[in-house]
Amino acid sequence: MTPASVLTLAQQALQVTLLMAAPPLLAALLTGLLVSVFQAATQINEMTLSFIPKLLAIFVALVLFGPWMLGILLDYIRELFTGIPAMIG
């Protein structure tokens, strides 16, 4: 196993991690932004107001993007497992 192959594996792992984290994080970001604009417009300064909408947005993002995320993860794992003999030998 060469240092280049280790770096390639690490790069692929980071890319898959970013792809897995992006949909729920973006949903939480957009929901937090909308709730903060609503709070600023209505002058409601309740810190717990954004928790439930963010939680629901993350759940919806996982339901909508879950099959795509699972496909990406399964492709990565399949590629990783099929490459084990080449890594060892």
Contacts in CASP RR format, 6 or more apart in sequence:
PFRMAT RR
TARGET T0000
AUTHOR 0000-0000-0000
METHOD contacts of the structure
MODEL  1
MTPASVLTLAQQALQVTLLMAAPPLLAALLTGLLVSVFQAATQINEMTLS
FIPKLLAIFVALVLFGPWMLGILLDYIRELFTGIPAMIG
1 87 0 8 1.000
1 88 0 8 1.000
5 87 0 8 1.000
9 80 0 8 1.000
12 76 0 8 1.000
12 79 0 8 1.000
13 76 0 8 1.000
16 72 0 8 1.000
16 73 0 8 1.000
16 76 0 8 1.000
19 69 0 8 1.000
19 72 0 8 1.000
20 69 0 8 1.000
20 72 0 8 1.000
20 73 0 8 1.000
23 61 0 8 1.000
23 62 0 8 1.000
23 64 0 8 1.000
23 65 0 8 1.000
23 66 0 8 1.000
23 69 0 8 1.000
24 58 0 8 1.000
24 61 0 8 1.000
24 62 0 8 1.000
24 65 0 8 1.000
26 61 0 8 1.000
27 54 0 8 1.000
27 57 0 8 1.000
27 58 0 8 1.000
27 60 0 8 1.000
27 61 0 8 1.000
28 54 0 8 1.000
28 57 0 8 1.000
28 58 0 8 1.000
30 57 0 8 1.000
31 50 0 8 1.000
31 53 0 8 1.000
31 54 0 8 1.000
31 56 0 8 1.000
31 57 0 8 1.000
32 50 0 8 1.000
32 53 0 8 1.000
32 54 0 8 1.000
34 53 0 8 1.000
35 49 0 8 1.000
35 50 0 8 1.000
35 53 0 8 1.000
35 54 0 8 1.000
36 50 0 8 1.000
38 44 0 8 1.000
39 45 0 8 1.000
39 46 0 8 1.000
39 49 0 8 1.000
39 50 0 8 1.000
62 69 0 8 1.000
END
